[in-house]
C-alpha cells in the first residue's frame, strides 16, 4: 500500500457528498436580494426562493414525507415547479415531474409505479387528474396549484390542500436534509413510453450537481444571465437548469405555455440572454408572423435538442439574431451530454457547410467521460469516416442510476459497461458525432439503409416547408420506401411533385420519398414529432 493510501482517509472535513441543493444555499447567502424568478405579476429574490423552499420542505416533513419517498408534480413552467426541485430533495424525497400532456391511463401508471405519496398539481389539470386518480391504488395527498395570474374560474379543486397555504404551514428555520450519500436519488422521470409502459429513470445528487456545472461550462454561461424557461421543467428536470441557474444566480423568466408572440415580448421586456428549446420551438420563432417578431437588442444564445434539427434552421435563426448551439442527450443522461462545440476556423466556410456542421450532435460535455459510436455486436468503435454507422454508447457520472423497479431493463441498457442509446450515428474525421437515425427509424429499402433524417434535412430547405418527418412505408417490391409527412408554412403552397423534384437535386434516387403527405405533424409536449403515429398512417396509405 502506498503512503498516499495511508492515514489519508475521507472525513467530514475533506469529503462532502455532492448535491445541487448547495447552490441555492450559497446563492441566497451571497446574492439574497437579486431577482431569482419572474412570472407574470410575481417576482421572488433568491432569499425569497430559499425561504419558500425550506418552508415547503418543512410542510412536507410535517405530513410524513421522508427520505426516499416520491413526491410527484404536474405543473406548467411556473415558480412552483422550480421550487419543487429544491423543496422536495430538502426533505430527502425524490422529485417526480410528470409530463403535462399525458393521458389519464399513463398518469395512473406513473403514480402507481412511482409509489407517490404526494401529488402537487396545477388545477388546470383537474379533468385528466380526476380520471387518473380513479385507478390509483395508494392514498395520495393532493396539493393544488391555484395560479392567480390566469382565469381559473372553470378549474375545479382537486385536493384539500392549496400550494401557498400548505407552504405557510412550514417553518422557515427547518433544518433541511443534505444527502448522506451523493448516490442518493434526487429525481424520477419517466420516458415517453411510445411502446408499452414508460420506464422510470432515476437521477442521483452527484449526477445532478455535475450536470449543472458541466452545462454552465459547455455553454459558456455567465453569472446574472436572464434565462427564459421555454423547456418544460418535467423534461429531464428542465435539462437540469433549475440547479444550474441557482449556481449562476441568474434570473429565471417563467413561461406557462409556448406562445411565440409572448416569447418575443418577454425577450424584449426582460433582456433575455439565453433559452433552450426543441427544434420545433426554433421553427415557430423563425417562421413567426412579422408583426409578432421584435427586433433583438442583443445576440441571444439558444440551445436546441430533443430531435435532430434540420440544418436550415440555424441559418433562419442566425438571420433573426439568435446564436444556436446544437446539443444531444437522453432522459437517461440527465439531458444533453454532447455539444456541437464551434471552432473559429469554421467561420470562413460557406453558410451551407456551417449549417451542416452545426447540425451535428458533436463532442462530449466536460461532465461526460465518453461517448463513442460503436458496432453494437462487436462493441468496437466504428471508423471516423463520416459514413460507417454504429450506436452511440455513453459512459460517465451523468448516466442514470437505472430504471426504477426494472432490473432487467437496467442491465440491458448498461450491457458491457456502456449505456446503449439506441441512436444510430457516424463519427466524422474530427471526432464529431452525427446521428443518422434512431435504430427503429432507419428505412431499409431494397437492402439499402436510408437515413430518414437526411431526407428530412433536404425537405426542410424547401422555402414553403415548416416541418418534415420521414418514415418507412411498407412496399411489396422494396420492402420499405421513404414516406414524407410535410407541414407547410402558413400561407405557402407546394405539391408532392415539387417536393420530390426538390429532393432529386441533392439526393440519390433510392432515397427519394415515394409519397408526400401534407398535414400538421403530431408532436409530444417537448416538440418531438411522434413518428410512431406517422408510421401507422403510412401503413394505411395506398
N, C-alpha and C positions, 0 to 999 in steps of 0.2 A: 504493500500500500504506500502511495506517495505521501510526502509531507503535506501536499495540497489537499489530501483527504483526511488528514488527522487534526483533530481539535478545531476544525473549521466548519462546524455544523450550522444548519439552518436554525435560527431562533427568531423570536418576535421582533428583535431589533433589525435583523437583516433580511427577513423574508416575510412579506405580506401578500396574501392571495390577491391577484389582480381582479379588479371589479370596476366597471364603468360608473358605479354609484359614487366613487371617489371624485369623479369630475364635477358632479353637482355640488358636493360639499366644498370643494376648492373654490369654485366659481362664486358661490354665494358669500364666501369669506373675503374674496378679493374684489369682486365687482357686484356688490349687493344691489346697487341702485341702477345697474344697466338694464335696459329693457330686454326681456327674455322672450316673451310670447305676445304677439298681437293677433287678435281675432275679432273682427267687426268692432263692437263697442267696448270690448275687453282688452286690457293690457296688464301684464304682470312683469315685475322685475325678477331678477334671479333670486333675490331674497324671498319674494312672494312665492315663487315656484317651489323653492326648498321647503318653506313652511307648509305650504299646501300638501306637498308630497309626504312630509313627515306626519302631518295630521291625518291624512288618508291612511297611511300605513298603520298608525295607532288605532284608527277606527276599525281597520280590518283585523288587527290583533284582538280587539275587544269582542269581535263576533266569532273568534275562534279560528281565524286563518293562521296557519303555522308553516314552518319550513317544509318545503316540498309539496305544498298544496297548489292546485291550479286555480287561477283566477282568470276568467275569460272576459274579454271586452269586445264589443261590436259597436264601432263608432266611426264617424267621419273624422277628417283631419281637424279636430278641434282641440283646445287645450287639455281636455280630459284624457285623451289617448296618449298625448305626450307625457303627461304626469304619471300615467299608469306604468310607463317604462322605468320609473323610479320608485313610486309608492309600493307597488306590488313586490318587487325584489327586496325592498327595505324591510319587509316582514319575513323575508326568506322564501316567499312564494314564487310561483312561476307565471309569467305573463303569457296568456294565450289570446293573441289578437286575431279575430275572426274576419274573414273576407266578407265585406258588406253586401256582396251580390249573390251570396249562396242561397240555395233553396232550403225550405224547412227540413227536408229529409237529411240533407248533408249537415245542417247546423245541429240537428238532433244527434247525428252520429258523432260529431266533434264534442259536443257537451257530454255525451255518454262516455266516449272513448278516453277523453282527457281527464275524467273524474273531476270535472269542475265543481268547486264549492260555491263560487260566487260568479255572477254574470253582471257586468256593467254594460248597459246598452242604451243607445240613443232611442228616444221614444218614436222617432220616425219609423223604426222597425217593428212597431207593435204588432202588425199583422203577421209578418213572417216569423217573429219570435213566439207569438201566441201559438201558432201551429206547431212550431218546433218543440215547444215545451210539453206538448201533449204526449210526446214519445220519449221524454227524458225520464230515466228511472230514478236517478238520485235527486235528492232535495237540494235545490239551488237557491241561494239568496240572490234576489234581483235588485240592482241599484240602477235607477233610471237616470239618464242624462236628459235634462229638460233645457234645451237650447233657447235662451231668451232672445237671441238675435234673429230668429226666424219665426214664422207663424206656426205655432204648434197646436192651434185650436182643434185640429182634426186628429191629433195624435192621442191615443188612449194611454193611461198609466199601464205599465207592465208589471212593476213590482211595488212593494210597500215602501221602499226607500228611494230617496232622491239624492243625487250626487253631492250637491252643495250642503244639504242638511246633514247627510251622512259624514261628509268631511269634517264638519264642525262639531261632531261628537268626539273627534280625536284630540290628542294632546300634542301641542307643538314642541314640547320638551321630551317627547317619546325617544327612548334610546333604541334607535333602529339597528337592525342586524346586518353586519357585514358578513359575507360568506366565510365559513371556516376553511373551505377548500375552493379554490378557483375553478375546479371541475364541476362545482355545484350548478345545477340547471338554473338558467335565468329566464328562458322563454321556450315556448312550444308553438310552432307554426305548422299549419297543415298545407301539404302540396295541393295542387289544383284538382287532382283526382279525376282526370278525364276518363279513365277506365277504372272501374271499381271504386272502393272507398279511398279517400285521401290518406296519406301517411303523415304521422306526426313527427316533425323534425325538431330535435332538441338542441338548443344552444346552451353553452356554459358561460360563466362570468369571464373567464380568461379570453375566450374567443371574441366576446363582445367588446372587451377592452381593446384587444389588438385590432379588431375591425375598425373601431372608432379612430384609433391613432393612425392606422395604415391608410385609411381613406383621406385623412387630412393631409398626409404627406403626398400621396399619389396624385391628388387633385390640386396640390399646392394651395390649400385653403388658408386664408388669412384669419387672424383674430378679428372679432367685431364685424364679421360679414353679415349681410342681410339675406337670409335663406327663405325662399318661397317654397312651402311644403306642398308640392304637387304629387309626389309619390305617396300612394296610400300607406299609412303607418301600420297597416296589417300585413303589408307585403315585405317579408324578410325584416320585420320590425322597422319598416320605412328605410330599408338599406342600412339600418343601424345608426342613422343620423340623429335620432333623439339623444344618443350618447355622444356622438361627435360634436354636436352643436353646443352642448353644455361645456365640453372641454375647451372649445374655442370662444366661449361667452359670446356667441353670435346672437343675432335676433331672428326669431322664428316667426314668419308670417304664415298663419294658418289659412287654408283654403278648404271650405267644406265640400265643394264639388268642382270638377273640372268645367270651367266656363272661360272660353278664350277671351272674351271681352273683359271679364273680370281679371284674368291673369295680366293682361296688358295694363289695366288700371292699377293693380297692386304693384306691379313692377315700377310704374311711374310714381305712385304715391310714397312707397317705402324705399325707393332707391335700391331695389333688389339687385344683388350681385351674383347670386347662384341659385340654381334649382335643378332638379332632376326629373326625368320623365321618359316613359316608353316612346319609341319612335312615333306612335300614333299621336301623342301629345304634340310632338315637334311638328308633325304633319299638319295638325289642326292650326298651329300658330303660323306656319309658313303659308298656308292656304286661307287664312282668315280674311274676311272682307276688309277692304282697305279702311273703311270707317271704324273698324274695331281695333286696328293696329295703331300703336302710338310710337312716335319716333323715340328711340332709346337714347338716354342721356349718357350712357357709358356702355362699354363692352360687357356683356353678361355671359357668365360661364355656365354651361349646361352639360350635365351627364345624361347619356341615354343608354338604356339597357332594357332587357326584357324580351327582345326579339331582334334578330339581325336587321339593322336598318338599311334601307336602300341607299346606295351611295349618293344619289342626287339630293337627299335631304340635307346633307352637310352644306352643299352649295346654297340651297334655299335659305337655310338658317343664317349662314355667313352674310348673305346679302341683306338680312334684316339687322345684323349687328350682334348675333349670338355666336359664341365660340363653343362648339360642341366637341366633347370627348366621348368616344365610344368605350363602354366597359362591358364586362361579361361576368356572369356568375349564376348561381342557382340558389334556391331556398336552402339547400343542404350546405352551402358555403357562406352563409351569413350575407348573401347578396354578392356583389361584384368582387372578383379577385383577379381578373385580367383587365388591363387597360391598354388602349392604343396610344401609348406614350409617343408624343410627337418629337421628331428630330428636326432641328432647324435646317439641316441640309436639304430637307424635302420642300422647303419654301419656294424653291425655284422651279419645281416641277409644274407641268401644266395642270389646270384645275381638275380635269378628269382623273389624272393619276393621283393627285392629292385626295380626291374623294374616294378613290378605290382603296388607298392606304387607310384612310380614316374609318372605313367600313370593316377593317379587320378587328378581331377581338383583342389581339395584341400580346402583351407580355405580363408576367406576374406582378401583382401588387407587392410592396415591401413586406406585408404581413403574411405572404404565401410562400411556402417552402419550394413548391414545384408544381408545374402544370406541363404535362408532356403529352403530345399526340402519339398514341401507341397502337400497334396492332393488337386488338383485344384477345386474339388467340395466342399469340406468342409473348405478349406483354413486352415487346421490343419497340423502341421509338421508330417512327417512320422517317424516311429521308427528308431533309429540309429542302424539298424541291418545289414546293407550292402545288404539287399535283397528287402525291400519294396520300390517300385518305386513311385515317385511323380514328380512334376515340380519344377525346380529351380525358386524361386521368389527372387527378389532383391530390396533393398531399400537403398538410400543414395544420396549424393551430386554428384555422378558420374553417375546418371541416367539422360538420355537426358531431355531437356525441353519438348520435344514431337515431333510429326511428323508434318512437315511443311504443313500448309493448309489442315490438316486432323484431325479434332476434334474427329470424331467417332473412328478412329484407335487409337488415343492417349488415349481416355477414356477406350477403350477395353484393351489396353496394361497395363494401370495403375489401373485396376479394383481392388477395395478392398485395395487401398493404397500400392500395391506392383507391381513392374514391372514383367510381366509374360514372361519368357524367351522362352517358347516353348521347352525347353530341359528337357528330362526325365532323372532322376538320382536317386541314392540311397545315404544314408548317413551312413558311417561306424561308429562303436562304438566310435572312437576317434574324430568324428565330420567332418572328411574329406569327401567331396562330390565327387562322381564318376558318370559321365554321362553314361547312358545306351544307350541312343539314342535321336535323335530328335523325337518329337511326330509323325511326318509324316514318319519316317524311321523305326519305330518298325514293326516287322513282326509278324503277328498273324496267327499261323498255327495250325489248329485243336483246336482252343480255347486257345492255349498257346502263351504267349508273348515271342518273341525271340529277343534278342538284336543283331542287325547287327554288332555293334562294337565288341562284344565278339567274333563273328566268324572271323571278320577281324583281330583281335589281334592274333588269333590262326593261321590263314593262313600266316600272315606276318612273323611268326617264321620259316617258311619253308626256307631252305637255298637258294632256287632258286628264291624266291619271292622278288620283289622290292616293289610293292604296291598291296593292295587288297581292294575291295569295295563290299559290300554285300547289295542286295536289295530284295524286295519281288517280287516273280514271281507268277502270278495267277495260281491256281491249282484247278481242278474240285473237287477233293476229300477233300483236306485240306484247301481250301480257298486261302492260300498262302504258298509258301515254299521258303527257302533261295536260292538265286541265286548269285554266286560269280563271280565277274569280276577280273581277275588277270593280273598284269603286271609283267613280269619276268625280272630278272637282265640280262643285255646284256651278251650273250654267255652261259647262263644257260638254262636248259630244265626241264619241268615237264609235267605230264599228268593229266587229270581230275581225273583218278582213284587214282593217287598218292596223290593229294591234299585232296580228300575225306578221304582216308585212314589215312593221317596225322592228319586230324581233329578228326577222330574217336578215336585217342589216348587220347584226353582230353575232348571232347565234348559229351554231351548226344545225342542219336540217332536222336531225333526230331530236334536238332539244326544243324545237318549236312547239308552242301549245297547239294541240289539235282541236281544242274547244275553248272559247272565251265566253264567260257568263258575266253580264253586268248586273251588279246588285250591291247593296250595303253588306259589309262583311261582319259576321258575328265575332264579338270580342269579349275577352274577360275584363274584369274590373281594373286590371293593371295594363290593359291595352294590347294584350297578346291576341292575335287572331286565332279563333278556335278552329283549327284545321280538321279536327275530328268531325265537326259539323259539316264542313265543306266536303270531306270525303264521303259522307253519307249522301249529300246532294249529287256528287259526281257519279256515284253508283247508279243513281236514278235517271241520269241523262241518257238520251239515245246516242 
